[in-house]
Amino acid sequence: DTSGGKSLIGISLNLNETEDKLYITERAFERMPNLQFLKIGGDCNRLCLPQSFSSISRKLRLLGWTRFPMTSLPPNFYPKFLVDLSMPGSKLEKLWDGDKPLTNLKRLDLSHCVNLKKLPDLSSATNLDELDLSGCSSLVELSSSLWNPANLGALGLTGCLSLVKLPSSIGNAINLTSLSLNGCSSLVELPYSIGNVTNLKILALDDCSSLVELPFSIGNLHNLWKLHLERCSKLKVLPININMKSLEEVYLRNCPMLKTFPEISTNIKRLMLNGTPVEEVPLAVTSWPRLEELHMSYRENLKDLPHALNSITDLELADKDITELVPWIKRFSRLRRLLLNGFQKLVSLPQLPGSLLFLDAENCESLERLDCSFGNPDIHLNFRNCFQLNQEARDLIIQASNFNVAILPGGEVPAYFSDRATGRTLTVKLNERPLHKPLRFKGCVVLGYMEEGQPRGRHSLHVSYRIRDIQNGPIVSCRPGHHHLSPFAVTGHLYTFEFEADVTSNEPCFEFTVVTKSWSIIECGLLQLPPKYLHVDGTSD
């Protein structure tokens, strides 16, 4: 370059794209006075650098350097025009000493800089919108100047393990909308001034294992719509006599010290209390007009709380030594999900609520009997690895009129399916010629793993299907076009599902497919369902 690098305004370098060592001298950037964009990422072991740089362009607008290997930027670094400074995973202990002009800075990413102990004075960064300090595990405190930027909208402090408290000046961050403190295990409390951050919409405090309570002032956060407090092992109480009018989602799972029901908003849509030993459900919950989901763990006293039985939508059982469920479980009139995964001593299931949409009985190794029926056509049944199921129970699962996937042990398509074939294609002779109206079918497939050894990891698959008209040739699509074999594919099991199609021939050929090289369909089966089972909306999860 005859201009000596003076015409260069941008460098973007991915070190993963070269196997050679790259040497940068101390004065390399002196010859690039007009450099505005510098972005370096990839394997920094291929980079050979001096102890420090003499200078970097004073016109720099973007500096992105992943795993920057130095403990600070050059003393004469001049960030006046810098808009974006991103140096995640770096060895920085500090950015620089003293005050620097930062009036144009909008984004600062120092995430996972595990040696970073303090931040510079950010009071001049009046346009700073996003600050990410996640994973800065050595950061003990935050400067009061951090909250001077009036435009700060998002602050990430997830995984700041040494952070003990937030300064009271956080109340100045009036435009902050997202504050993430997940995993701040040393954080004991939030300052009372948090109630001044009235534009806050998301407050995340999961895994704050030293947090005991929240300040009463949190009730002033009338724009907050999501509150995370999961696995806060010392959290004992929440404020009372407050009503956060915008709060829609509250996550309080696995808080072992919290015994009282959170009455912090009457507008909650989703409340997660699984694994939290809440002892009472207040009658007032029945008057929450927007409540759609209430997730709780099973407690014996629930049977004496009719309003709780009419409110809980997701139930999780903690005692995995039980051999049977209590018969009054059928009284949960709004129950949608019942989670029994891993209850190895469970022998039978009683009658279940007709509202149930998802039953997870995976790994219930002793389960033999199903003294129930599955009347909801949208239910999803998971009996993976329930090898002790008797024949009556297996027939009940297979013959259930459920639109979504049902999973149960089995290596062959059962005789219940009138048409069966090896492989993925199946030709069916219908008794009557279709009269140009949708027909309803129940399908069944068995999967085979095509690589050597056992499947490694979890393979999420979809099974799709279509119809080829042997007589007329065209391909007819089905509704829905596929089903998700959730939560993952496995051999030695049957997958059943329903679908509909506008069949035009009385001898259609059905093709079932899983789009992967590792898995294939080794058997398939089909049963035409009577018209009364037609599912009119044709939708699927």
Secondary structure, DSSP 8 states (H G I E B T S, - for coil): -TTTTTT--EEEEEGGG--S-EE--TTGGGG-TT--EEEEES-GGGEE--S--S---TT--EEEETT--SSS--TT---TT--EEE-TT---S-S-SS----TT--EEE-TT-TT-------TT-TT--EEE-TT-TT-----GGGG--TT--EEE-TT-TT-----GGGGG-TT--EEE-TT-TT-----GGGGG-TT--EEE-TT-TT--B--GGGGG-TT--EEE-TT-TT--B---S---TT--EEE-TT-TT--S---S-S--SEEE-TT-------GGGGG-TT--EEEEE--GGGGG-HHHHTT--EEE---TT-SB--GGGGG-TT--EEE-TT-TT--EE----TT--EEE-TT-TT--EE-S----TT-EEE-TT-TT--HHHHHHHHHS--SS-EEEE-SS--TTSSEEEESSEEE---SS---SS-EEEEEEEEEEE-SSSS--S----EEEEEEEETTT--EEEEEEEEEE--S---SSEEEEEEEEE----SSEEEEEEE--SSEEEEEEEEEEE-GGG--TT----
